[in-house]
Structures are given as C-alpha cells and as structure tokens.
Amino acid sequence: MKLLIADDEPSVRSLVHVTLEGDEHTILEASDGVEALEVARSEHPSLVLLDIMMPRLDGLAVCRAIKSDPATSGTVVVMLTAQAQDRDRDQGLAAGADDYFTKPFSPLALLNMVERVRKTRRGPGQANPRRP
C-alpha cells in the first residue's frame, strides 16, 4: 500500500516512517502542504497522514483539495496533528478527514489504523489490491 506522510517536522516524518516501514508499504513524504498536494495528485497514495500546521498550505486546505478532486477523493486522509481540541477535530472531520490522531500518538494505534485501511483496500472490487 502506498502511504504519504505530510508533516513539516522531519523528526515526526521519521518516527512515522520507522513505525510503518515494511514490505507491504511504499512510504512517500512531504514537508509542506503544497508538496503534499502535489504528491497526492501524482502518486495517488491509498492513505495520507496529514499534519494541520504546515507551511505554504495548511493540512485542512490540503484535505479539502484531496477530497474534492475526483482523481483523489477516494484517498483515506487521517489528520496526525498536535491540534487536540474538540473544535480542531471537528474542523478536520469537516474538511473531509476520515480519522484524526493527535500527537503524541501511539505507534500501535497508528499501525492498527493503517492495517485497517490496508485490509479495506484489499476488499472485493478493488483494482490491483496488491499494488503499492
């Protein structure tokens, strides 16, 4: 499965990358919102892990753009952010996010969520279910 980690903090991208790396995943990275949107549109990842507070374009705008584009609207978007207030979560979900994780996050919970997405993507009717 192809994943995109979009966060302006290299240490967070590295931690998520190490947590999720394995034979079943192709992991892409972006360090700002514009790059995240470009990678999502060109690479079509199954899952985008998206920070809210990023330079050039915030994660909420990236999420809305991904979800409103027919070419990427089926992408699972999970906000992975330090913005932990209920109103922040509500804004993320209103922007189209499929789930919302706050930092610091549980690596086990993140792995479990990615596994659920992977299994969903392998379901009946999925084209090229083993394609990264």
N, C-alpha and C positions, 0 to 999 in steps of 0.2 A: 504494500500500500504506500502511496506517495503522500508525504506529510510536509506541511510548510510551518516553520516556526518563525513568527514575526515579532521581534522584540528589539528595542534599541539597546538593551544591556547585553553585551557579549557573554557575561557570566550566566545569565538566565538562559540564553540560547544554548550555551554549552551544557548546562545542567539538564535541560530538557532533551537535548541531543543524546547525551550519555544515558539518560533514563530510557529512551525509546529506541536506541540503535539496535539493530539486529538484521538478520537476513530477510525478514518479511517487510522491511520498511526502507523506502528511499526518502531521506530527510533533506529538505531544502531549507534555506534560511534567508531571512530578510531583516535588515536593520532599521528600516523606517517604513512608514505607511505606503509611500509611492512605490517603493521596491516590492513590498508585499503584494500590492495590487497587480503590478506588472508580472510577478512570478505566478500569482494565482491564475491570471489570464493566459499566460504562455504555457505553463506546466500542468494545469488542471489537477491539483492535488485533491485527494479524497477528503483530507482534513486540514484545516488551517487553525493553528493555535495562535491567538492574536492578542497582543497587549493593547490596551487602550491609549496610554500616554506614549505616543511616538512622534518623532519629528516629521515634518513635511505633510503628513496626513494622519489624523488620529485613527485609532482602531475602529471606532464606531462608524466613521465615514468609509473605511475600507470594507467593513462588514456589510454596510448598506449597498455599496457598489457591487460586491461579490454576489449578494443575494438578489439584486435587481437585474443582473446581466444573465440572459437566458443560457449563455455558454458556461456559466459558473454557479448558477442558482442552486444546483444540487449539491454543492460542496458543503460539507459539515464544517461550521465555524464555531470554535469554542474560544471564548474570551478567557485569557490567562493573565490576570492583572492584579495590581495591588489595590485597585479601587474596590473597596469591600463593603461600602454602604448599600443598603437595600435599594436606594434610588439609582446607584451605579449599576447594580444587577438588572434593575428594571429597564434602564436605558440600553444596556447591552442586549437584552432579550427583545426589546422593542426595535432595535436596529436589525434584528434577524438572527442573532446568535442562537445556536442550538443548545449551548450549555455555557456555564460560567464558573470558572475556577479562580479562586483568589490566591495570591502569593502571601506568604509561603504556601506551597501546595504539597500535598502528599504524593511522592513518586508512585506509590502503589495505586492510589486513586486515579492518577493520570494514566498509568499502564492499563488499569481496568477499563477506563473510558475509551482509550484507543483500541483495545481489544474488542469492545462492543461495536465500535464503528467498523472495524475490520470485518467482523462477522456479518454485520448488516450489509456491507459492500459485497460479500460473497453470496448473498442470498439469491434466490431464484430470479431469473430475468436480468441479472447483472451482466453486462458485456465485459468480457475479459476479466473475470473476477480475480485472477492471479497477477494481473498486470500491476506493476508498482506505480 
